């Protein structure tokens, strides 16, 4: 993670399991180099996306499919980088209001 913060020429980082055969379970770098414009973390075992995604540029490319993500939720990740950025920013600022609903069905099922 330290090398990631200090590297000033890195533009792409591909840690996808299909390429490295190394299942990545955590990615906790607090910041990415300002030159990073593409991150591949598909098909790993990540539960959380790295927090620095809240600060990436609008043209940043992210490949994060096939991870058992819980934060941000898969429904957010499926909407793309811009929605992920917004979600992470709002969460960091404590502004995100989670809305959940419950549906209770009663009856004999027949």
C-alpha positions in Angstrom: 0.0 0.0 0.0 2.9 2.4 0.8 4.4 1.9 -2.7 1.0 2.6 -4.2 0.8 6.0 -2.5 4.3 7.1 -3.5 4.3 5.9 -7.1 3.8 9.0 -9.3 3.8 7.4 -12.7 1.4 4.4 -12.3 -1.5 4.8 -14.6 -3.0 1.2 -14.6 -3.1 -1.4 -11.9 -4.6 -4.8 -12.6 -4.9 -7.1 -9.6 -7.6 -9.3 -11.1 -7.5 -12.9 -10.0 -7.7 -14.2 -13.5 -4.4 -12.6 -14.3 -2.4 -13.0 -11.1 -3.9 -16.3 -9.6 -3.6 -14.5 -6.3 -7.0 -14.0 -4.6 -7.1 -10.5 -3.2 -9.2 -10.3 -0.1 -8.3 -6.7 1.1 -7.2 -3.5 -0.6 -6.8 -0.9 2.0 -4.6 1.8 0.4 -6.0 5.1 1.7 -4.9 7.0 -1.5 -3.9 6.2 -5.0 -1.3 8.0 -7.1 -2.9 11.0 -8.9 -1.9 9.4 -12.2 -3.9 6.2 -11.7 -6.7 6.1 -14.2 -7.6 2.4 -14.3 -7.9 -0.3 -11.6 -8.7 -3.9 -12.3 -9.8 -5.9 -9.2 -12.3 -8.3 -10.8 -12.7 -11.9 -9.7 -11.1 -11.5 -6.3 -12.5 -12.1 -2.8 -13.0 -8.4 -1.9 -15.7 -7.5 0.5 -15.0 -3.7 0.5 -13.8 -1.4 -2.3 -10.8 0.8 -1.4 -11.7 4.2 0.1 -9.6 6.2 -2.3 -12.3 5.5 -5.0 -14.2 8.4 -3.5 -11.5 10.8 -4.8 -10.8 9.4 -8.3 -11.4 11.5 -11.5 -14.6 11.3 -13.5 -12.8 9.4 -16.3 -11.4 6.7 -13.9 -12.0 3.1 -15.1 -12.9 0.4 -12.5 -13.4 -3.3 -13.1 -14.7 -4.9 -9.9 -17.1 -7.6 -11.1 -17.3 -11.0 -9.5 -16.4 -9.9 -5.9 -18.6 -10.7 -2.9 -18.8 -7.0 -2.1 -20.8 -5.7 0.9 -19.5 -2.1 0.9 -20.5 -0.5 -1.3 -23.4 -2.8 -1.9 -23.5 -4.7 -5.2 -26.5 -2.6 -6.3 -24.4 0.5 -6.1 -21.3 -1.0 -7.8 -23.5 -2.2 -10.7 -24.3 1.5 -11.5 -20.7 2.5 -12.2 -17.8 4.5 -11.0 -19.6 7.8 -10.7 -22.3 6.3 -8.4 -19.6 4.4 -6.4 -17.7 7.7 -5.9 -20.8 9.5 -4.8 -21.7 6.7 -2.4 -18.2 6.6 -0.8 -18.1 10.4 -0.5 -21.5 10.6 1.2 -20.6 7.7 3.5 -17.3 9.4 4.4 -19.1 12.6 5.3 -21.8 10.8 7.2 -24.5 12.1 4.8 -25.7 8.8 3.4 -29.1 7.8 4.6 -29.8 4.1 4.1 -33.4 3.4 3.2 -34.6 -0.1 3.8 -38.0 -1.6 3.6 -39.5 -4.8 4.9 -42.4 -6.7 3.4 -44.3 -9.1 5.6 -46.6 -11.6 3.9 -49.2 -13.4 5.9 -51.4 -16.2 4.9 -51.4 -20.0 4.5 -49.5 -20.0 1.2 -52.2 -22.0 -0.5 
